[in-house]
């Protein structure tokens, strides 16, 4: 019985992590053209760091603390691309603007992957819940 409850918890932790990843990816897409922030620097792409809750598959299934844990949101250190645009207020003396290090194709691909992972976690949670209910029906 506790295995089924942990399966629901594991799926829930995955859903929570994927939801945060989709938020961060959406933020990256929204700022793909932001050349000047508060500090005058272009937007820096962010990434979510994740960590597995257990050391092995059996550890994961046996622990309520298992699943996926978000360890932080970090800046991607990849440098931005220089684009010639002398009319841009963020342009340097040579007329170049440092653009954010956001690749919209990569972000859209990540968003699709994160969405599919969220759907898989939802299905896993639904399956575990259905098994739990059927077990209660058999026992009751």
C-alpha positions, 0 to 999 in steps of 0.5 A: 500500500505504501508503494502506491502512495509513494508512486503518487508522491513520485509522480507529483514531484515530477509534475511540480518539477516539470511545471517549474521548468515550463515556467522558466522556459516560458520566461526565457522565451518572453525575454529572448529579445531583452537587451537591457535589464536593470543592470544594463546587461542582456537577459541571461537564459535560466535553467532548472537544476533537478536531482533524483530523490533516491540512489537507486530505483528500489530506494526511490520506490521505498521512500516518500521523499523520493522523486525529483527535487529542484535544487535551484534555478541557475543562469546559463553561462553561454555568452550572448550573440553580438548583432549589428544594430546601431539604432538600438539604445543598447548598442556599443560604440561600434553599433553592436548589441549583445543579445540574450543567450536564448535560442527560441528553437531550443526553448520551444523544443524544451517546452514540448519535452517538458509538457510531454513529461508533465503529461506522463507524470499525470498519467502515472499518478492517475494509474497509481490512484486507480490501482489504489482504489481497486486495491481498496475495493478488493480489500473492502 
